[in-house]
Amino acid sequence: MIIMIVCSFLERGIPHNVPDIHRGGTFNWDTTVQGFILGGFFWGYLVSQIPAGWLATRFGGKRVFGWSILSKYYLFGTVFPAMHALFGHWSPPLERSKLTALTYSGMASFLWFVLWMFFVSDSPAEHKRISRKEKEYIIASLVDSAHKKNRKVLRINVYE
């Protein structure tokens, strides 16, 4: 992804002798508009990684993933059209109004969130429903690769 971002900046200074060809499709966007849209996606993806990693380390992956799925359900406008498309193919006509009401109330997302927070743990050591044998196996296999707190950071003085 970094390479794509760097290339998009380098490409701005290069004159293009190639005509801006439109190939049709749903949106008749030229390459400049397409570049801005793709760049916005890549930058948003890149910028969100650092805070998300910090939050997952600080509060646990279980909580960050669960809350992000729950909030994504309400923040993105793609959920409701996608649900209607699925209901059109999967639900009998007399049941669609119930499913639509359930979707718009957010019950499916809320139910998933509650089950996720109840059944998932951040680590095998914290899991309450895993067998002792399986817990010991997983922990023993991760000894060399486990996250360690209070790691010492190698600091090199480059000004000497």
C-alpha positions in Angstrom: 0.0 0.0 0.0 2.9 2.4 0.8 4.2 1.8 -2.7 0.9 2.7 -4.3 0.7 5.9 -2.3 4.3 6.9 -3.2 3.6 6.1 -6.8 0.5 8.3 -6.8 2.6 11.2 -5.6 5.4 10.6 -8.0 3.0 10.3 -10.9 1.6 13.8 -10.3 4.7 15.5 -11.7 5.0 13.3 -14.8 3.2 14.7 -17.9 0.9 12.2 -19.4 0.5 12.1 -23.2 -2.0 9.4 -23.0 -5.6 10.5 -23.5 -8.0 10.1 -20.5 -10.0 7.1 -21.7 -13.4 6.4 -20.2 -14.4 2.7 -20.2 -18.0 3.1 -19.2 -19.4 1.6 -16.1 -21.8 2.9 -13.5 -19.9 6.1 -12.8 -18.3 8.1 -15.6 -15.3 9.3 -13.6 -12.1 10.4 -15.2 -8.7 9.0 -14.0 -8.2 12.1 -11.7 -11.4 11.5 -9.8 -10.7 7.8 -9.6 -7.2 8.6 -8.3 -8.7 10.8 -5.5 -11.2 8.1 -4.5 -8.6 5.4 -4.4 -6.2 7.7 -2.6 -8.8 8.5 0.0 -9.4 4.9 0.6 -5.7 4.0 0.9 -4.9 7.0 3.1 -7.9 6.3 5.4 -6.8 2.7 5.6 -3.2 3.6 6.4 -4.0 6.3 8.9 -6.5 4.1 10.8 -4.0 1.3 11.4 -1.8 3.0 14.0 -4.7 4.1 16.3 -6.4 0.8 15.9 -3.3 -1.1 16.8 -2.7 1.0 19.8 -6.3 0.6 20.9 -6.1 -3.2 20.5 -2.9 -3.4 22.5 -4.3 -1.1 25.2 -7.8 -2.5 25.5 -7.6 -5.9 23.9 -8.5 -7.1 20.4 -11.8 -8.6 21.6 -13.1 -5.2 22.7 -11.8 -3.2 19.7 -13.0 -5.7 17.2 -16.4 -6.0 18.8 -17.0 -2.3 19.2 -15.7 -1.6 15.6 -18.2 -4.1 14.2 -21.0 -2.7 16.2 -20.2 0.9 15.3 -19.5 0.0 11.7 -23.1 -1.3 11.5 -24.4 2.1 12.4 -21.8 4.4 10.7 -21.7 3.0 7.2 -24.5 3.5 4.7 -23.8 0.3 2.9 -25.4 -2.0 5.6 -29.0 -1.2 5.0 -29.0 -1.5 1.1 -27.0 -4.8 1.5 -29.6 -6.1 3.9 -32.4 -5.3 1.6 -30.7 -7.0 -1.3 -30.2 -10.1 0.9 -33.8 -10.1 2.1 -35.0 -9.8 -1.4 -33.3 -13.1 -2.3 -33.7 -15.0 1.0 -36.8 -14.0 2.9 -40.4 -14.9 2.0 -42.4 -11.8 1.2 -44.6 -12.0 4.3 -41.5 -12.1 6.6 -39.6 -9.2 5.0 -41.2 -6.5 7.2 -40.2 -8.4 10.3 -36.6 -8.8 9.1 -36.5 -5.1 8.0 -37.7 -4.0 11.4 -35.1 -6.2 13.1 -32.4 -4.7 10.8 -33.3 -1.1 11.4 -33.6 -1.7 15.1 -30.0 -3.0 15.1 -31.0 -6.1 17.0 -29.0 -8.4 14.8 -25.8 -6.4 15.3 -26.5 -5.9 19.0 -27.1 -9.6 19.5 -23.9 -10.5 17.6 -22.0 -7.9 19.8 -23.4 -9.4 23.1 -22.5 -13.0 22.0 -19.0 -11.9 20.8 -18.3 -10.1 24.2 -19.6 -13.2 26.1 -17.9 -16.0 24.2 -14.6 -14.4 23.0 -11.5 -13.7 25.1 -8.4 -11.7 24.4 -6.1 -14.7 25.2 -6.4 -18.4 26.1 -5.3 -17.6 29.6 -8.4 -15.4 30.1 -10.9 -17.8 28.4 -13.4 -19.3 30.9 -14.8 -22.0 28.7 -11.7 -23.6 27.2 -10.4 -27.0 28.5 -7.3 -26.9 30.7 -5.5 -29.3 28.2 -6.3 -27.1 25.2 -5.3 -23.9 27.2 -2.0 -25.4 28.2 -1.3 -26.6 24.6 -2.0 -23.1 23.1 0.0 -21.2 25.7 3.0 -23.6 25.5 3.0 -23.3 21.7 3.0 -19.5 21.8 5.8 -19.1 24.4 8.4 -17.9 21.9 6.0 -15.7 19.9 3.8 -14.3 22.7 3.4 -10.6 23.3 5.5 -9.5 26.1 4.8 -6.4 28.2 7.5 -4.0 29.2 9.9 -4.9 26.4 13.2 -3.0 26.4 13.7 -0.9 23.4 17.2 -0.8 21.8 18.2 2.9 21.7 21.1 4.0 19.5 22.5 7.4 19.8 23.1 8.5 16.2 24.5 11.9 17.0 27.8 10.5 18.5 
